[in-house]
Amino acid sequence: MKTVQISLNSIGKVKSFVNAITQFDFDFDLISGRYVIDAKSIMGIFSLDLSKPIELAIHTETGLDEIMEVLKPYIIDEAK
């Protein structure tokens, strides 16, 4: 598993983010405080405070280079 900090501070960014990650068969979770939601759920994402950075957990060890390339527009700071 890999985690990164991302920013989804507009409706357009949320839509393009969900479209980008749904091409992968892996699980993605967004973690904001004590809330963990499925990152492929637009409704779930809108239940979070999008004014702050959100932690994205990527549940795979394979294909990370490709995933990170797709996520570049949203990444704020790489962690772990």
Secondary structure as the mmCIF struct_conf table of DSSP 4:
data_model
#
loop_
_struct_conf.conf_type_id
_struct_conf.id
_struct_conf.beg_label_comp_id
_struct_conf.beg_label_asym_id
_struct_conf.beg_label_seq_id
_struct_conf.end_label_comp_id
_struct_conf.end_label_asym_id
_struct_conf.end_label_seq_id
STRN STRN1 LYS A 2 ILE A 6
BEND BEND1 SER A 10 SER A 10
HELX_RH_AL_P HELX_RH_AL_P1 ILE A 11 ILE A 21
TURN_TY1_P TURN_TY1_P1 THR A 22 GLN A 23
BEND BEND2 PHE A 24 PHE A 24
BEND BEND3 PHE A 26 PHE A 26
STRN STRN2 ASP A 27 SER A 32
TURN_TY1_P TURN_TY1_P2 GLY A 33 ARG A 34
STRN STRN3 TYR A 35 ASP A 38
TURN_TY1_P TURN_TY1_P3 ALA A 39 LYS A 40
HELX_RH_AL_P HELX_RH_AL_P2 ILE A 42 PHE A 46
TURN_TY1_P TURN_TY1_P4 SER A 47 SER A 47
BEND BEND4 LEU A 48 LEU A 48
TURN_TY1_P TURN_TY1_P5 LEU A 50 SER A 51
BEND BEND5 LYS A 52 LYS A 52
STRN STRN4 ILE A 54 HIS A 59
BEND BEND6 GLU A 61 GLY A 63
HELX_RH_AL_P HELX_RH_AL_P3 LEU A 64 LEU A 71
TURN_TY1_P TURN_TY1_P6 LYS A 72 TYR A 74
STRN STRN5 ILE A 75 GLU A 78
#
